[in-house]
Amino acid sequence: MAGRDGGRVPRYAAPVPALRIGLVYDLLGTHPPRPGAPPDLDAEYEPVETVELLEQALGRLGHRPLRLGSAHDLLAALGKGELPPLDAGLSIAEGYGARNRESWAPVLFEMAGVPQLGSDALALSVCLDKQWARRVVAAAGVPLAAGRAAHPGEEENLIQDLGFPLFVKPLWEGTAKGIGPDSRVEDRAGLAAALARIERDYGQPALVERFLPGAEYTVTLVGHAPPRALPVLQRALEADTRIGLHAVERHTAPAGGWRACLAGDLDSDLERELAALGLRAFEALDCRDFARADFRLDAAGRPHFLEMNPLPTFAPDGSFGILAELEGRAPAALVADVLAEALARLDLHR
């Protein structure tokens, strides 16, 4: 990713005594195996380094992070009456298999009366279901690529309504799950195969959109009253398919390998427009504290909303790590400031 520098997030002094903050997460390699599961089933799960970075960030604020494990572990602790006393909770757990999966831990925190950093359960579920998210942001005046949810057998209507090329992806997945070189389709046979694959492998409808050929950007959004956009980052595309390189590089490469390209220039006018659209979508979807909005340009250079991720990765090599590097800071320092603002929203940190 390439990006532009920008201002730093405000800092806060830690209160006394330290807060006890429960962390809920899913780690790579911990998903129970399932026959016939796609190879990217746990693609949204995190390496342990992400949890360690969150612990470092909270430690910088003088707080005490407590590892609670997955949403299932949180459920078990609540059921046994063994949940330790908590001042707040932070879930980055993705769950699996359902469009409410990112909301499992937030609902449990809510039931237990534990204040939560980040977006609440409803916002998480609405954002994860891309069709619902599209309806909300469209009503707020954010441009979208033409498209809709679809099942196998709807090919003829999709072709009549949208034409080709099309882009086909699962309706409620993230981290490019279910996206590969064959997600861009140019004919009826390719469309039928893509729809059938998503229903078979992911057990859900597909989102079918008119393919946009331009550059792809991601906008990290943080804070509250009001929220703000951090410097915009451009995503590398694969040169031949024009699909995001992060999506295709986990698939078998053709002869000569995958070739990266940056499809456009990020000038100040475009960055301001992307930031404004990201903030509009963030507020329309009622996100809180942190999120990432993805956009793609059409052939005329106009940005269109792709999706909102209210659980952006805090991994050291993810967007927050890149933004911290642009500012010449440690990733944990930037994340600490973001979490401090989230705690301030809860009136737990000043």
Secondary structure, DSSP 8 states (H G I E B T S, - for coil): -EE------------SS--EEEEE--BTT-S---TT--TTTTTT-B-HHHHHHHHHHHHHTT-EEEEEESHHHHHHHHHTT-----SEEEE----SSSTTGGGHHHHHHHHHT--BSS--HHHHHHHHSHHHHHHHHHHTT--B-SEEEE-TT-HHHHHHHH-SSEEEEETT--TTTT--GGGEE-SHHHHHHHHHHHHHHHSS-EEEEE---S-EEEEEEEESSSEEE---EEE-EETTT-SBHHHHTTS---TT---EE--S---HHHHHHHHHHHHHHHHHTT--EEEEEEEEE-TTS-EEEEEEESS----TTSHHHHHHHHHT--HHHHHHHHHHHHHHHTT---
